[in-house]
Amino acid sequence: SIAASAITIYNGLEFKEWNRKALITSLKDQSLRKIKFKDNDLLKEDIIFKDIIGRIRDIEVEKKTGEIFLLTDQGSVWRLYKWKKYLF
């Protein structure tokens, strides 16, 4: 068991390719996982990161932007977003 602590189905603009995928946070291996399902079958599991920010307690997706916020055991809040290069 990964000791899952929170789960959400992603729906947002920031990581459009993740839409309709489950995002699961883990206490045991301190990971964020992306799960692709079809019906009730697991098709693919990707570990986004592991052992980097500590034990992840909660996950939220900001509705307007699709940015992802993670809350750790230490009370830290982490924001996930894509780097955007702007040309002027």
C-alpha positions in Angstrom: 0.0 0.0 0.0 1.2 3.5 -0.8 -0.9 4.9 2.1 -3.0 7.1 -0.2 -4.0 10.4 1.5 -6.0 12.3 -1.1 -7.4 11.8 -4.6 -8.9 14.1 -7.2 -9.9 13.8 -10.8 -8.0 16.5 -12.7 -9.9 18.9 -14.9 -8.1 22.0 -15.8 -6.2 24.2 -18.3 -2.7 24.0 -16.9 -2.1 20.3 -17.6 -4.7 19.7 -20.3 -3.2 16.3 -21.1 -4.0 15.2 -17.5 -7.8 15.9 -17.9 -9.9 13.0 -16.6 -6.9 11.3 -14.9 -6.9 10.6 -11.2 -4.2 12.3 -9.1 -3.4 10.4 -5.9 -1.1 11.6 -3.1 0.9 9.2 -0.9 2.1 9.4 2.7 4.3 6.3 2.6 6.5 6.9 -0.5 5.8 10.7 -0.5 4.7 10.6 -4.1 2.2 12.1 -6.5 0.8 9.6 -8.9 -1.3 10.1 -12.1 -3.7 7.2 -12.9 -5.5 6.6 -16.2 -8.6 4.5 -16.0 -11.0 3.2 -18.5 -14.3 2.0 -17.0 -13.1 0.3 -13.8 -9.7 -0.9 -15.3 -6.3 0.6 -14.5 -4.6 1.4 -17.8 -1.5 3.3 -16.7 0.1 4.7 -13.6 2.8 7.4 -13.7 4.8 8.6 -10.7 5.0 12.4 -11.1 7.6 12.7 -8.3 8.6 10.7 -5.2 10.5 11.5 -2.0 10.9 15.2 -3.0 8.6 17.3 -0.8 7.7 15.0 2.1 4.5 13.3 3.1 1.6 14.7 1.0 -1.6 15.2 3.0 -3.9 16.9 0.5 -4.3 18.0 -3.1 -6.5 20.7 -4.7 -6.9 21.9 -8.2 -7.5 25.6 -8.7 -10.6 25.9 -10.8 -9.7 28.9 -13.0 -6.1 28.0 -13.8 -5.8 24.3 -13.3 -2.7 24.8 -11.1 -2.3 22.0 -8.5 -1.7 22.7 -4.8 -0.2 20.1 -2.4 -0.2 20.3 1.4 2.6 18.4 3.3 2.9 17.1 6.8 5.2 20.0 7.6 2.5 22.5 6.7 4.2 23.5 3.4 2.0 24.3 0.4 3.4 23.5 -3.0 2.1 24.8 -6.3 2.5 22.8 -9.6 2.3 24.7 -12.8 4.0 24.7 -16.3 6.8 27.0 -17.1 5.6 29.3 -19.8 8.1 31.2 -22.0 6.7 34.5 -23.3 8.1 36.2 -26.3 7.9 40.0 -26.4 
